[in-house]
Amino acid sequence: MSTGTVVKVSGPLVVAEGMRDANMFDVVRVSDKHLIGEIIEMHGDKASIQVYEETAGLGPGEEVVSTGRPMSVELGPGLISTIYDGIQRPLEKIYEKAGANITRGIEVASLDREKKWYFKPTVKVGDKVEGGDIIGVVQETPVVECRIMVPYKLTGVVKEIKEGEFTVEEEVCVVTNEKGVDVTVPMMQKWPVRKERPYKSKTSPNSLLVTGQRVIDTFFPITKGGVAAIPGPFGSGKTVTQHQLAKWADADIVVYIGCGERGNEMTDVLLEFPELKDPRTGESLMQRTVLIANTSDMPVAAREASIYTGITIAEYFRDMGYSVALMADSTSRWAEALREMSGRLEEMPGEEGYPAYLGSRLAQFYERAGMVNCLGSGDRMGSLTAIGAVSPPGGDTSEPVSQATLRIVKVFWGLDSSLAYKRHFPAINWLTSYSLYQDKVDAWTDKNIEADFAEHRAKAMRLLQEEANLQEIVQLVGVDSLSHSDRLILEVTRSIREDFLHQNSFHEVDTYTSLHKQYRMLALILKFYDEAGKAIKNGVSINKLTKLDVIEKIGRAKYVEEANVDSEYDAIEAAIVSEIADVVKKEAEEDD
């Protein structure tokens, strides 16, 4: 254990000398207040320490003690439905101990040491096991089964296995390793946050992560194990979109990181999630969620750690074979913490004052997502999907954080302030957004949903692009100068925008749309386009077609409950055909 002395304090940066025996990324305790810090730089016997707590009142001469261990998280039963701060301290336990304000130097165990969990073994004495094998399960919440795994690099034979109620520290299994040494295995393991958890191999993600958000699932999809970014200016709906994805995404586990977010936004999450019913299980959404709350008033350095804490917890559940969705809101605040620390270390600044290694740090984070073949003797697959919000100042996506993110991620959901001002939510701009998973998802939807799903999507996208070109003409010479077929495109794309892409996240039916319903909705709008196009060729005026009663029915179709979709949509489809046929018939009679 290395002990040194503080020689300099600069905000969250503390420089201590006499630390020659300490290692990079060791956790240290600073002063008699036992402030938690991490060594981020070494020069001879001087260590630069990033302190995760407020350093006010700290001065030279104070003692610094190294623990000799890197910054790690505790992994085991008890993670789900817990709210942590950026360095995995449970906030509820801190509140019980110290009240509403987090006192400096407070120590609370990340996992409850007293609570007993019922451990049910899945292996027996004499079984050969290796790192990553599941030796037993704990029913952590009604919907999540915590799978206890053999620690990394431990291979051997099960000598003893127990069943019953144990705390996370008590031994549940004894494994005799290859050297003949008995190793005890508790339910809890520790893992350094800056080190990626290992796996056998990574595979290319190809199945859709269903979110229930029409603009995402149909037009700009993300796969299980994919990475996405949501950049957008203030008030464009980044946090609401993140909340929607956390609520409805087709993932077994959700890890939500509020990184430097406003306190009231985190409060919304904390109040809302326990009340919400999970559509997959019918239980509270909190029963499959881990929350990391690092609000903007908490120390800056802990903001930097919160991202790593969150993704390490997410990897732990991925290794069990679960599909995990990670929401990082927002990576810009994390980059700001990097910038502050870089400035205090007196490093050469890069673009806009951000450190030169911003791009590589972001890549390190996003590259930890993916679809993997988990460690262990079986063929267990797990996925980790990372979705990061970016908050560029003034909505300018040419700034360094947005650009560095876009170089890594494969899905770009560009939020647009002009759409947000028009009250069009989610304000994802359909002309600037993209998804590089589109081909894989098209193949998946055609196989699993409907054979012409991708065809419908491509047709609707083509119409939206044509509308953008037509709008320029309309602004110059007015709508009356357009042909009837061009005006039909404007009418149909208005329907795609207002009826399909616009989605009310606070409406109990509209907040979530299944893929089948999304297909049927889009098919309705395109059916009207095809039938109306035929009518125009038969000489029917566009004005008559826009006055049909069925247009209102198409507009209301999104509020039809999932159980009644097929029957009601069939009726609307029949109404489209019959109403347009009546108009064509009248037109023919008038001509005669």
C-alpha positions as CSV (number, residue, x, y, z in Angstrom):
1,M,0.0,0.0,0.0
2,S,1.6,3.2,-1.2
3,T,1.2,6.5,0.8
4,G,2.0,10.0,-0.5
5,T,1.4,13.6,0.3
6,V,-0.7,16.2,-1.6
7,V,1.4,18.9,-3.2
8,K,-1.2,20.6,-5.5
9,V,-5.0,20.9,-5.7
10,S,-6.7,22.1,-8.8
11,G,-10.5,21.5,-8.6
12,P,-11.0,17.7,-9.1
13,L,-7.3,17.2,-9.9
14,V,-5.0,16.5,-7.0
15,V,-1.2,16.0,-7.4
16,A,0.6,13.8,-4.7
17,E,4.3,13.0,-4.4
18,G,5.8,9.9,-2.9
19,M,3.6,7.6,-4.9
20,R,6.3,5.6,-6.7
21,D,4.9,2.2,-5.7
22,A,1.4,3.0,-6.9
23,N,0.1,1.9,-10.3
24,M,-1.9,3.7,-13.0
25,F,-5.7,3.7,-12.5
26,D,-5.3,2.6,-8.8
27,V,-8.1,3.9,-6.5
28,V,-6.8,6.1,-3.7
29,R,-8.2,7.7,-0.6
30,V,-7.3,11.4,-0.2
31,S,-7.0,13.2,3.2
32,D,-8.6,12.3,6.5
33,K,-12.0,12.7,4.7
34,H,-11.3,9.6,2.7
35,L,-12.2,11.1,-0.7
36,I,-12.3,8.6,-3.5
37,G,-9.9,9.2,-6.4
38,E,-8.2,7.4,-9.3
39,I,-4.6,7.8,-10.5
40,I,-4.7,9.0,-14.1
41,E,-1.1,10.1,-14.7
42,M,2.3,9.2,-13.3
43,H,5.5,11.3,-13.5
44,G,8.4,9.8,-11.4
45,D,7.0,9.6,-7.9
46,K,4.3,12.2,-8.6
47,A,0.8,11.0,-9.3
48,S,-2.1,13.0,-10.8
49,I,-5.3,11.9,-9.2
50,Q,-8.8,12.5,-10.5
51,V,-11.0,12.9,-7.3
52,Y,-14.6,11.8,-7.6
53,E,-15.8,14.1,-4.8
54,E,-15.8,17.8,-4.0
55,T,-12.2,18.9,-3.1
56,A,-13.0,22.2,-1.5
57,G,-10.9,22.8,1.7
58,L,-8.3,20.3,0.6
59,G,-4.7,21.6,0.7
60,P,-1.0,20.5,0.4
61,G,0.4,18.2,3.0
62,E,-2.7,16.0,3.3
63,E,-2.2,12.2,3.1
64,V,-3.0,10.1,0.1
65,V,-3.3,6.3,0.5
66,S,-3.4,3.9,-2.5
67,T,-5.7,0.9,-2.2
68,G,-3.6,-1.0,-4.8
69,R,-6.7,-1.9,-6.8
70,P,-8.2,-0.3,-10.0
71,M,-11.6,1.4,-10.1
72,S,-14.0,-1.6,-10.0
73,V,-17.7,-2.3,-9.8
74,E,-19.4,-5.1,-7.8
75,L,-21.4,-7.5,-9.9
76,G,-24.0,-9.9,-8.5
77,P,-27.6,-10.1,-7.3
78,G,-29.0,-6.8,-6.2
79,L,-28.1,-4.6,-9.2
80,I,-31.5,-4.6,-10.8
81,S,-33.9,-1.7,-9.8
82,T,-31.1,0.0,-7.8
83,I,-30.2,3.6,-8.4
84,Y,-26.4,4.3,-8.3
85,D,-24.3,7.4,-8.5
86,G,-21.4,7.6,-11.1
87,I,-19.0,5.4,-9.0
88,Q,-21.6,2.8,-8.1
89,R,-22.7,4.0,-4.7
90,P,-26.3,3.2,-4.0
91,L,-28.1,6.5,-3.6
92,E,-31.0,5.1,-1.5
93,K,-28.5,3.7,1.0
94,I,-26.6,7.0,1.1
95,Y,-29.9,8.8,1.8
96,E,-30.7,6.5,4.7
97,K,-27.2,7.0,6.1
98,A,-26.5,10.7,5.4
99,G,-29.8,12.4,4.4
100,A,-30.5,14.3,1.2
101,N,-27.0,15.6,0.5
102,I,-24.2,13.2,-0.2
103,T,-21.5,13.7,2.4
104,R,-17.9,13.6,1.3
105,G,-15.9,10.4,1.9
106,I,-19.1,8.3,2.6
107,E,-18.6,4.6,2.1
108,V,-21.5,2.4,1.3
109,A,-21.2,-1.1,-0.2
110,S,-22.5,-1.2,-3.8
111,L,-24.3,-4.5,-3.2
112,D,-26.2,-5.2,0.0
113,R,-24.1,-7.3,2.3
114,E,-26.9,-8.4,4.6
115,K,-29.6,-9.4,2.2
116,K,-29.9,-13.1,1.6
117,W,-30.6,-14.5,-1.9
118,Y,-31.9,-18.0,-2.7
119,F,-29.2,-19.7,-4.8
120,K,-30.3,-22.6,-6.9
121,P,-27.4,-24.6,-8.4
122,T,-27.4,-25.7,-12.1
123,V,-24.2,-27.9,-11.8
124,K,-23.4,-30.8,-9.6
125,V,-20.3,-32.1,-7.8
126,G,-17.7,-33.6,-10.2
127,D,-18.8,-31.4,-13.2
128,K,-16.0,-29.7,-15.1
129,V,-16.4,-25.9,-15.4
130,E,-14.6,-23.0,-17.0
131,G,-14.7,-19.2,-16.7
132,G,-18.1,-17.9,-17.8
133,D,-20.0,-21.1,-17.1
134,I,-23.3,-20.7,-15.2
135,I,-23.2,-22.6,-11.9
136,G,-26.5,-21.5,-10.5
137,V,-29.3,-18.9,-10.6
138,V,-30.9,-16.4,-8.3
139,Q,-34.4,-15.0,-9.0
140,E,-33.5,-11.4,-8.5
141,T,-36.8,-9.8,-9.5
142,P,-40.0,-11.4,-10.9
143,V,-38.7,-10.9,-14.4
144,V,-34.9,-11.2,-14.1
145,E,-33.0,-14.3,-13.2
146,C,-29.4,-13.5,-12.1
147,R,-27.1,-16.2,-13.5
148,I,-24.1,-16.8,-11.3
149,M,-21.0,-17.4,-13.4
150,V,-17.6,-18.9,-12.8
151,P,-15.0,-16.1,-12.5
152,Y,-12.8,-15.4,-15.5
153,K,-9.8,-17.7,-16.1
154,L,-10.9,-20.2,-13.4
155,T,-11.1,-23.7,-14.8
156,G,-11.5,-26.9,-12.8
157,V,-13.9,-29.4,-11.2
158,V,-16.8,-28.6,-8.9
159,K,-15.8,-30.0,-5.5
160,E,-18.7,-28.6,-3.5
161,I,-22.0,-26.8,-4.5
162,K,-24.6,-25.5,-2.1
163,E,-28.3,-24.6,-2.3
164,G,-30.2,-22.2,-0.1
165,E,-30.1,-18.6,1.1
166,F,-26.8,-16.8,1.1
167,T,-25.4,-13.2,1.1
168,V,-23.4,-12.1,-2.0
169,E,-20.1,-12.7,-0.1
170,E,-20.8,-16.2,1.2
171,E,-19.3,-19.1,-0.8
172,V,-21.8,-21.1,-2.9
173,C,-19.4,-23.2,-4.7
174,V,-15.8,-24.7,-4.4
175,V,-13.9,-25.4,-7.6
176,T,-10.7,-27.4,-7.6
177,N,-8.5,-25.8,-10.2
178,E,-6.0,-27.4,-12.6
179,K,-3.2,-27.1,-10.0
180,G,-5.3,-28.9,-7.4
181,V,-6.0,-25.8,-5.3
182,D,-9.6,-25.3,-4.0
183,V,-11.0,-21.9,-5.0
184,T,-14.2,-20.6,-3.3
185,V,-16.8,-18.9,-5.6
186,P,-19.2,-16.4,-4.0
187,M,-22.2,-14.9,-5.9
188,M,-20.4,-11.5,-6.2
189,Q,-17.5,-10.7,-8.5
190,K,-15.6,-7.5,-9.1
191,W,-14.5,-6.1,-12.4
192,P,-12.3,-3.0,-13.3
193,V,-14.5,-0.5,-15.2
194,R,-12.0,0.6,-17.8
195,K,-11.3,-3.0,-18.9
196,E,-13.7,-4.6,-21.4
197,R,-15.2,-7.9,-20.1
198,P,-14.0,-10.8,-22.3
199,Y,-16.0,-13.0,-24.6
200,K,-15.3,-15.8,-27.1
201,S,-16.2,-14.0,-30.3
202,K,-18.2,-11.1,-31.7
203,T,-20.7,-11.7,-34.5
204,S,-22.4,-9.3,-36.9
205,P,-25.7,-8.1,-35.5
206,N,-28.7,-8.9,-37.8
207,S,-31.9,-8.9,-35.8
208,L,-34.0,-5.8,-35.2
209,L,-34.2,-4.2,-31.8
210,V,-37.9,-3.4,-31.7
211,T,-38.5,-0.1,-30.0
212,G,-42.2,0.5,-30.8
213,Q,-41.3,4.0,-32.3
214,R,-42.4,4.0,-35.9
215,V,-39.8,6.4,-37.3
216,I,-37.1,4.3,-35.8
217,D,-38.3,0.8,-36.4
218,T,-39.5,1.4,-40.0
219,F,-37.2,4.0,-41.4
220,F,-34.0,4.1,-39.3
221,P,-33.7,0.8,-37.4
222,I,-31.1,-0.4,-34.9
223,T,-30.1,-4.0,-34.4
224,K,-29.6,-5.9,-31.2
225,G,-25.9,-5.2,-30.5
226,G,-25.9,-2.0,-32.6
227,V,-24.7,1.5,-31.7
228,A,-26.7,4.7,-32.3
229,A,-26.4,8.4,-31.6
230,I,-29.2,10.9,-31.0
231,P,-27.7,14.4,-31.6
232,G,-30.0,17.4,-31.3
233,P,-30.2,20.9,-29.9
234,F,-31.8,21.9,-26.6
235,G,-35.5,21.1,-26.4
236,S,-35.6,18.8,-29.4
237,G,-36.6,15.7,-27.4
238,K,-33.3,13.8,-26.8
239,T,-34.2,12.8,-23.3
240,V,-37.8,11.9,-24.1
241,T,-36.6,9.7,-27.0
242,Q,-34.1,8.0,-24.7
243,H,-36.9,7.5,-22.1
244,Q,-39.1,6.0,-24.8
245,L,-36.3,3.6,-25.9
246,A,-35.6,2.6,-22.3
247,K,-39.4,1.9,-21.7
248,W,-40.3,0.0,-24.8
249,A,-37.1,-1.4,-26.4
250,D,-37.2,-5.2,-26.9
251,A,-34.3,-5.8,-24.4
252,D,-34.2,-8.0,-21.4
253,I,-32.2,-5.5,-19.3
254,V,-32.1,-1.7,-19.5
255,V,-29.1,0.3,-18.1
256,Y,-29.9,4.0,-18.1
257,I,-27.0,6.4,-17.4
258,G,-28.0,10.0,-16.7
259,C,-24.6,11.6,-17.2
260,G,-24.4,15.2,-16.2
261,E,-28.2,15.6,-16.8
262,R,-30.5,18.0,-15.1
263,G,-31.8,16.9,-11.8
264,N,-35.4,17.2,-12.8
265,E,-34.9,14.9,-15.8
266,M,-33.4,12.2,-13.6
267,T,-36.3,12.8,-11.2
268,D,-38.8,12.1,-14.0
269,V,-37.1,8.8,-14.7
270,L,-37.1,7.8,-11.0
271,L,-40.7,8.7,-10.6
272,E,-42.0,7.4,-13.9
273,F,-40.2,4.0,-14.3
274,P,-41.6,2.3,-11.2
275,E,-45.1,3.3,-12.2
276,L,-44.8,2.1,-15.8
277,K,-46.0,-1.4,-16.8
278,D,-43.5,-3.3,-19.0
279,P,-45.5,-4.4,-22.1
280,R,-43.5,-7.7,-22.3
281,T,-43.9,-8.9,-18.7
282,G,-46.7,-6.8,-17.2
283,E,-44.5,-6.0,-14.2
284,S,-43.0,-2.6,-13.3
285,L,-40.4,-1.4,-15.6
286,M,-37.9,-1.0,-12.8
287,Q,-37.9,-4.8,-12.4
288,R,-35.4,-5.0,-15.3
289,T,-33.7,-1.6,-15.1
290,V,-30.4,-0.3,-13.5
291,L,-30.2,3.4,-13.1
292,I,-27.0,5.5,-12.8
293,A,-27.8,9.0,-11.8
294,N,-25.0,11.5,-12.1
295,T,-26.7,14.9,-12.2
296,S,-25.1,18.1,-13.4
297,D,-24.5,19.3,-9.8
298,M,-22.5,16.2,-8.8
299,P,-18.7,16.4,-9.1
300,V,-17.4,16.6,-12.7
301,A,-14.9,13.7,-12.4
302,A,-17.6,11.2,-11.3
303,R,-19.3,12.1,-14.6
304,E,-16.4,10.6,-16.5
305,A,-16.5,7.4,-14.5
306,S,-20.3,7.0,-14.8
307,I,-20.2,5.9,-18.5
308,Y,-17.7,3.2,-17.7
309,T,-19.6,2.0,-14.6
310,G,-22.8,1.7,-16.7
311,I,-21.3,-0.2,-19.6
312,T,-19.4,-2.7,-17.2
313,I,-22.8,-3.5,-15.5
314,A,-24.4,-3.9,-19.0
315,E,-21.6,-6.3,-20.1
316,Y,-22.1,-8.4,-17.0
317,F,-25.8,-9.0,-17.9
318,R,-24.7,-9.5,-21.6
319,D,-22.4,-12.3,-20.4
320,M,-25.4,-14.1,-18.8
321,G,-26.9,-14.3,-22.3
322,Y,-29.3,-11.4,-22.0
323,S,-30.1,-8.7,-24.6
324,V,-29.1,-5.4,-22.9
325,A,-29.9,-1.8,-24.0
326,L,-27.7,0.9,-22.6
327,M,-28.8,4.6,-22.8
328,A,-26.1,7.2,-22.2
329,D,-27.6,10.6,-21.8
330,S,-25.6,12.5,-22.6
331,T,-22.1,11.8,-23.9
332,S,-21.5,15.5,-24.5
333,R,-21.5,16.1,-20.7
334,W,-19.0,13.2,-20.4
335,A,-16.8,14.8,-23.0
336,E,-17.0,18.1,-21.1
337,A,-15.7,16.3,-18.0
338,L,-12.8,15.0,-20.1
339,R,-12.1,18.5,-21.3
340,E,-12.0,19.9,-17.8
341,M,-9.6,17.2,-16.6
342,S,-7.5,17.6,-19.7
343,G,-7.3,21.4,-19.1
344,R,-6.2,20.9,-15.5
345,L,-3.6,18.4,-16.5
346,E,-2.3,21.1,-18.8
347,E,-2.4,18.8,-21.9
348,M,-2.2,20.3,-25.4
349,P,-5.9,21.0,-26.3
350,G,-7.4,19.7,-29.5
351,E,-10.4,21.1,-31.4
352,E,-12.6,23.4,-29.3
353,G,-10.5,22.7,-26.2
354,Y,-11.4,19.0,-26.1
355,P,-8.5,16.6,-25.6
356,A,-6.8,15.1,-28.7
357,Y,-7.8,11.6,-27.5
358,L,-11.6,12.4,-27.5
359,G,-12.3,10.3,-30.6
360,S,-10.4,7.2,-29.2
361,R,-12.1,7.4,-25.8
362,L,-15.5,7.6,-27.5
363,A,-14.6,4.6,-29.7
364,Q,-13.4,2.6,-26.6
365,F,-16.9,3.2,-25.1
366,Y,-19.0,2.3,-28.2
367,E,-16.8,-0.6,-29.3
368,R,-17.8,-2.4,-26.1
369,A,-21.3,-2.9,-27.6
370,G,-22.1,-5.8,-29.9
371,M,-23.6,-9.2,-30.3
372,V,-21.2,-11.7,-28.7
373,N,-20.7,-15.4,-28.1
374,C,-20.3,-15.5,-24.3
375,L,-17.5,-17.2,-22.4
376,G,-18.2,-20.7,-21.1
377,S,-18.6,-24.2,-22.5
378,G,-22.0,-23.7,-24.0
379,D,-23.0,-21.6,-27.1
380,R,-24.6,-18.7,-25.2
381,M,-25.3,-15.5,-27.2
382,G,-25.7,-12.1,-25.5
383,S,-26.1,-8.6,-27.0
384,L,-25.3,-5.1,-25.8
385,T,-26.9,-2.2,-27.7
386,A,-25.5,1.3,-26.9
387,I,-27.5,4.4,-27.6
388,G,-25.8,7.7,-26.8
389,A,-27.4,11.2,-26.8
390,V,-25.2,14.0,-27.9
391,S,-26.0,17.7,-27.0
392,P,-24.1,19.9,-29.5
393,P,-24.2,23.6,-28.5
394,G,-26.8,25.3,-30.6
395,G,-27.6,22.1,-32.4
396,D,-24.4,22.4,-34.5
397,T,-23.5,18.8,-35.4
398,S,-20.2,19.9,-36.9
399,E,-18.7,20.2,-33.4
400,P,-16.0,17.6,-32.2
401,V,-18.2,15.3,-30.0
402,S,-20.9,14.9,-32.7
403,Q,-18.3,14.3,-35.4
404,A,-16.3,11.8,-33.4
405,T,-19.5,10.0,-32.5
406,L,-20.7,9.8,-36.1
407,R,-17.4,8.2,-37.2
408,I,-18.1,5.3,-34.8
409,V,-21.9,4.7,-34.7
410,K,-23.9,3.2,-37.5
411,V,-27.3,4.9,-36.8
412,F,-27.8,8.6,-36.8
413,W,-31.2,9.9,-35.5
414,G,-30.8,13.6,-36.2
415,L,-33.2,15.6,-34.1
416,D,-34.4,18.8,-35.7
417,S,-35.3,21.9,-33.8
418,S,-37.7,23.2,-36.6
419,L,-39.7,19.9,-36.3
420,A,-39.7,20.3,-32.5
421,Y,-41.1,23.9,-32.8
422,K,-43.8,22.5,-35.1
423,R,-44.7,20.1,-32.2
424,H,-43.7,17.1,-34.4
425,F,-42.3,14.5,-32.0
426,P,-40.2,12.4,-32.2
427,A,-38.4,15.3,-34.0
428,I,-36.2,12.9,-36.0
429,N,-35.5,14.4,-39.4
430,W,-36.2,11.8,-42.1
431,L,-34.0,13.5,-44.7
432,T,-30.8,13.8,-42.7
433,S,-31.0,10.6,-40.5
434,Y,-29.6,7.3,-41.6
435,S,-29.1,3.7,-40.5
436,L,-26.3,1.5,-41.9
437,Y,-28.1,-1.6,-40.6
438,Q,-30.9,-1.1,-43.1
439,D,-30.0,-4.0,-45.5
440,K,-29.8,-6.5,-42.7
441,V,-33.0,-5.3,-41.1
442,D,-34.8,-5.3,-44.4
443,A,-33.9,-9.0,-44.8
444,W,-35.1,-9.7,-41.2
445,T,-38.4,-7.8,-41.5
446,D,-39.2,-9.4,-44.9
447,K,-38.6,-12.8,-43.3
448,N,-40.3,-12.2,-39.9
449,I,-43.0,-9.6,-40.4
450,E,-44.3,-9.3,-44.0
451,A,-42.6,-10.2,-47.3
452,D,-43.0,-6.6,-48.7
453,F,-42.1,-4.6,-45.5
454,A,-38.9,-3.3,-47.0
455,E,-40.6,-2.5,-50.3
456,H,-43.2,-0.4,-48.5
457,R,-40.5,1.4,-46.5
458,A,-38.5,2.2,-49.6
459,K,-41.6,3.5,-51.4
460,A,-42.6,5.8,-48.5
461,M,-39.0,7.1,-48.2
462,R,-38.9,7.9,-51.9
463,L,-42.2,9.8,-51.6
464,L,-40.8,11.9,-48.7
465,Q,-37.7,12.8,-50.7
466,E,-39.9,13.8,-53.7
467,E,-42.0,15.9,-51.3
468,A,-38.8,17.9,-50.3
469,N,-38.1,18.7,-54.0
470,L,-41.8,19.7,-54.6
471,Q,-41.9,21.9,-51.5
472,E,-39.1,24.1,-53.1
473,I,-41.3,24.5,-56.2
474,V,-44.4,25.3,-54.1
475,Q,-42.5,28.0,-52.3
476,L,-41.6,29.7,-55.6
477,V,-44.8,29.4,-57.6
478,G,-47.5,28.1,-55.3
479,V,-49.3,24.7,-55.0
480,D,-51.7,25.4,-57.9
481,S,-48.9,25.2,-60.4
482,L,-48.3,21.5,-59.6
483,S,-49.9,18.7,-61.6
484,H,-52.6,16.5,-59.9
485,S,-50.3,13.6,-59.4
486,D,-47.6,15.9,-57.7
487,R,-50.3,17.3,-55.4
488,L,-51.3,13.7,-54.6
489,I,-47.7,13.1,-53.5
490,L,-47.9,16.2,-51.2
491,E,-51.2,14.9,-49.7
492,V,-49.9,11.4,-49.1
493,T,-46.6,12.6,-47.6
494,R,-48.5,14.9,-45.3
495,S,-50.3,11.7,-44.2
496,I,-47.0,9.8,-43.7
497,R,-45.6,12.7,-41.7
498,E,-48.6,13.5,-39.5
499,D,-50.2,10.1,-39.2
500,F,-47.2,7.7,-39.3
501,L,-44.0,9.6,-38.3
502,H,-45.7,11.7,-35.6
503,Q,-46.1,9.7,-32.4
504,N,-47.4,10.8,-29.1
505,S,-45.3,9.3,-26.3
506,F,-47.8,10.3,-23.7
507,H,-50.8,8.6,-25.3
508,E,-51.5,5.2,-23.9
509,V,-52.1,3.5,-27.3
510,D,-49.9,5.6,-29.5
511,T,-46.8,5.4,-27.3
512,Y,-45.9,1.9,-28.5
513,T,-46.7,0.4,-32.0
514,S,-46.0,-3.2,-32.8
515,L,-44.2,-4.0,-36.1
516,H,-47.3,-5.6,-37.5
517,K,-49.3,-2.5,-36.8
518,Q,-46.5,-0.3,-38.3
519,Y,-46.7,-2.4,-41.5
520,R,-50.5,-2.1,-41.7
521,M,-50.4,1.6,-41.0
522,L,-47.9,2.3,-43.8
523,A,-49.8,-0.1,-46.1
524,L,-53.0,1.9,-45.6
525,I,-51.4,5.2,-46.6
526,L,-49.7,3.6,-49.7
527,K,-53.0,1.9,-50.6
528,F,-54.6,5.3,-50.7
529,Y,-51.8,6.6,-52.8
530,D,-52.1,3.7,-55.4
531,E,-55.9,3.9,-55.6
532,A,-55.9,7.7,-55.8
533,G,-53.2,7.6,-58.5
534,K,-55.4,5.3,-60.6
535,A,-58.3,7.7,-60.1
536,I,-56.3,10.7,-61.2
537,K,-55.4,8.8,-64.4
538,N,-59.1,8.4,-64.9
539,G,-59.6,12.2,-64.8
540,V,-60.6,12.7,-61.2
541,S,-59.6,16.0,-59.7
542,I,-57.2,16.0,-56.6
543,N,-59.6,18.3,-54.8
544,K,-62.3,15.6,-54.8
545,L,-59.9,13.0,-53.5
546,T,-58.7,15.2,-50.6
547,K,-62.3,15.6,-49.4
548,L,-63.0,11.9,-48.9
549,D,-64.1,10.8,-45.4
550,V,-61.6,7.9,-45.4
551,I,-58.6,10.4,-45.0
552,E,-59.8,11.1,-41.5
553,K,-60.1,7.4,-40.8
554,I,-56.5,6.9,-41.9
555,G,-55.4,9.7,-39.6
556,R,-57.1,8.1,-36.6
557,A,-55.8,4.6,-37.4
558,K,-52.8,5.0,-35.1
559,Y,-55.2,5.2,-32.0
560,V,-56.6,1.7,-32.8
561,E,-55.7,-0.8,-30.1
562,E,-53.4,-3.7,-31.0
563,A,-56.1,-6.3,-30.6
564,N,-58.4,-4.7,-33.1
565,V,-55.8,-3.7,-35.8
566,D,-56.6,-6.3,-38.4
567,S,-60.4,-6.0,-38.3
568,E,-60.5,-2.2,-38.2
569,Y,-57.7,-1.7,-40.8
570,D,-59.4,-4.2,-43.2
571,A,-62.5,-2.0,-42.9
572,I,-60.5,1.2,-43.7
573,E,-58.8,-0.5,-46.7
574,A,-62.2,-1.5,-48.0
575,A,-63.5,2.1,-47.4
576,I,-60.5,3.5,-49.4
577,V,-61.3,1.2,-52.4
578,S,-65.1,1.9,-52.3
579,E,-64.9,5.7,-51.7
580,I,-62.4,6.2,-54.5
581,A,-64.4,3.9,-56.8
582,D,-67.6,6.0,-56.1
583,V,-65.7,9.2,-57.0
584,V,-64.4,7.6,-60.3
585,K,-67.9,6.4,-61.1
586,K,-69.4,9.9,-60.5
587,E,-66.7,11.5,-62.6
588,A,-67.5,9.1,-65.5
589,E,-71.2,9.9,-65.2
590,E,-70.6,13.6,-65.3
591,D,-68.4,13.3,-68.4
592,D,-71.2,11.4,-70.2
